[in-house]
Amino acid sequence: MADLSGLKGIDGLVGACLVDSDSGLVLGKEGGGEFDLDTAAAGNTEVIRAKRKTMNALGIDGGIEDILITLDDQYHLIRLLKSNDAIFLYVVLDKNKGNLGMARMVLKKVESTLDLSI
C-alpha cells in the first residue's frame, strides 16, 4: 500500500485514498472513519471515466489535473497523478475546517513522494 500519511496535515481532512481508475480499487487509505472510502473510490472512478468520455466527444486534448466537487458541507477533490493518470488521489475535506488551496498544495507534495513500484 502507498504511504499517504502526509495527507494528515490537511486541515479538515475526513479521509483520503489512492485509487486505480482502471479497476476502482483502493491502493492506500488515510483516515475515513465512518466515511466509506472504498465506495467513494469506485464511484469517483466513474466520474473520471465520464469526464474523459466527454472531453473525447468534444475533441478536448490534454489531461485532467483535478476535479472538484463541492457539497453543502464537504469538498471532494480528485487529483490524477502526473506520473500515471490511471491512478488518482481522492480527498474529502470538511468544508468548514478545510482550506482548498492548502489541500491542493499538500496533494501535489504527497504525489511527488509516492512510490508506486511493486
C-alpha positions in Angstrom: 0.0 0.0 0.0 1.1 3.6 -0.7 2.1 5.9 2.1 -0.5 8.7 2.3 0.4 9.8 5.9 1.5 13.2 4.5 -2.2 13.9 3.9 -2.8 14.0 7.7 -1.5 17.6 7.6 -4.6 18.8 5.6 -6.9 20.8 7.9 -10.4 19.3 7.9 -9.4 16.0 6.4 -12.2 13.5 6.6 -10.4 10.8 4.6 -8.2 10.2 1.5 -7.3 7.3 -0.7 -5.2 6.4 -3.7 -7.2 4.7 -6.4 -6.6 2.7 -9.6 -9.1 4.2 -12.1 -9.0 1.1 -14.3 -10.5 -1.1 -11.6 -11.8 1.3 -9.0 -9.7 -0.4 -6.3 -8.2 1.5 -3.4 -4.4 1.2 -3.3 -3.9 3.1 0.0 -6.0 5.0 2.6 -5.7 7.7 5.2 -8.5 8.4 7.7 -12.0 7.9 6.6 -13.6 6.7 9.8 -17.3 6.2 9.1 -16.8 7.6 5.6 -16.8 4.7 3.1 -13.7 5.4 1.0 -14.0 2.2 -0.9 -17.5 3.0 -2.2 -16.4 6.6 -2.9 -13.3 5.4 -4.8 -15.4 3.2 -7.1 -18.0 6.0 -7.7 -15.3 8.6 -8.5 -13.7 6.2 -10.9 -17.0 6.6 -12.9 -16.7 10.4 -12.6 -13.3 10.3 -14.2 -14.5 7.9 -17.0 -17.4 10.2 -17.7 -15.2 13.3 -17.9 -12.7 11.6 -20.2 -15.6 10.4 -22.5 -17.0 14.0 -22.6 -13.6 15.5 -23.3 -13.1 13.0 -26.1 -16.5 13.8 -27.6 -15.7 17.5 -27.5 -12.3 17.0 -29.0 -10.5 18.4 -26.0 -6.9 17.4 -25.9 -4.8 17.1 -22.7 -5.3 15.6 -19.4 -7.3 16.2 -16.2 -5.3 17.8 -13.4 -8.1 17.7 -10.8 -11.8 17.6 -10.4 -13.5 19.4 -7.5 -17.0 18.5 -6.2 -18.4 20.9 -3.7 -21.2 19.7 -1.4 -23.0 21.6 1.3 -20.5 20.6 4.0 -17.7 18.9 2.2 -15.1 19.3 -0.6 -14.3 16.2 -2.7 -11.0 16.6 -4.6 -9.9 14.1 -7.3 -6.3 14.6 -8.5 -4.9 12.4 -11.2 -1.2 11.6 -10.9 1.1 13.2 -13.4 3.3 10.1 -13.4 0.3 7.7 -14.1 -3.1 9.2 -15.0 -4.7 5.8 -14.3 -4.1 6.5 -10.6 -5.8 9.3 -8.7 -5.7 10.7 -5.2 -9.2 11.3 -3.7 -9.6 13.6 -0.7 -12.6 14.5 1.3 -12.5 17.7 3.4 -14.8 19.2 5.9 -15.8 22.4 4.2 -15.9 24.5 7.4 -12.4 23.4 8.5 -10.6 22.8 5.3 -8.7 25.2 3.0 -8.9 24.1 -0.6 -5.8 25.9 -1.7 -3.7 24.4 1.0 -5.2 20.9 0.3 -4.1 21.2 -3.3 -0.6 22.1 -2.3 -0.3 19.2 0.1 -1.7 16.8 -2.5 1.0 17.9 -5.0 3.7 17.4 -2.4 2.4 13.9 -1.4 2.0 13.0 -5.1 5.7 13.7 -5.6 6.7 11.3 -2.8 4.6 8.4 -3.9 6.4 5.2 -4.9 4.1 3.1 -6.9 6.6 0.4 -7.8 5.8 -3.2 -6.6 
